[in-house]
Amino acid sequence: MAVDRNHSNRCKNQPISLEIIKKVSDREGISPVELTPPEYEPLYNTIDPELIEDIVDHGRGPNEVDPTISFNYYRYNITVGRYGIEVNEL
């Protein structure tokens, strides 16, 4: 099981959804523009990209726990947190 981690510094200048697409396409050995149907479903068919942004960037609660969200996309489990994105094969 391979893991792609970048907990030290998530790029704040681009949407999380684009970072996810880049990491998945890197794992697949293709360009992000090749991550297209019919083989690859659009990310928004799996999860609402705005929901990811809201939870990770604005969801910090009073207990100061950094929120994370996990979901399956294509053949990967994606976990997104305030400080990084993990991509694990299913």
N, C-alpha and C positions, 0 to 999 in steps of 0.2 A: 504494500500500500504506500503510494507516494504522497507526500504532503508538501504543499507550497505555502510557506508562511512568510509574512512580512509584518510582524507585529511592531517593529520599531518605528515605522513611519508609513502610514497610508496616505496616498496622494490626495490632498484636499482640493486640488484644482480641477478634478474631473469627477463626474458622477460615479458612484460605486458600481452601477450597472456596467459602465464601460470597463472598469477595472476587472470585474468578473469575466466579461467577455474576453478580455485580453489574456487573463490567466488560463481560462479554459482553452482558448485557441492555441496558446503556447503549449499546453499539455497535449493537445491533439496534433501539434506540429504543423499547424496551418495558420494562415493570416486571419485576423479577426473578420475581414470581409468575406471569408470563405465559410464562416459559421452560419450557414443559411439553410432554409428548408430545401428539400424535404428531409435530409438527414438530421439536421439540427433545428429544433423548434426555436422560435424567438424566445428570448428570456422572459419577456412580458407575458407569454402564455403560461409560464411556470409560477411567476411571482410578480407582483406590482413593484416596479423599480422605485416608485415614490415611497412605498411602504418601507423598503429597505433604508432609504435615506432618512425617513422620519424616525424609525426605530433606532438606528445606529447613531445618527448625529443629534437627535433631539430627545431621545427617550430616556435619558439618564434620570433616575428617580431620586427621591430624598435619601435613600439608603446608599447612594453613591456607587452602586454597582454598575459597571459598564455593560450596557445591553448588547446582546448578540442575537443573531437570527441564523437559523440553519434550514436548508432546503435542498432537495435533489434537483439537479439539472443535467440532462443528458445522462451520462454515466458517472456523474460526480456528486458528492455531497459537498455543498458550499456552506461554509460558516463565515459570517461577516460580523466583525466587531469594530469598535471605535478605532482600534489600532492595527487592524489587518484583516486579511482574507485568507482562509484556508481552503484548499481544494483537495479533496480526498477521493480516490476512486471508490466506487461502490463495491 
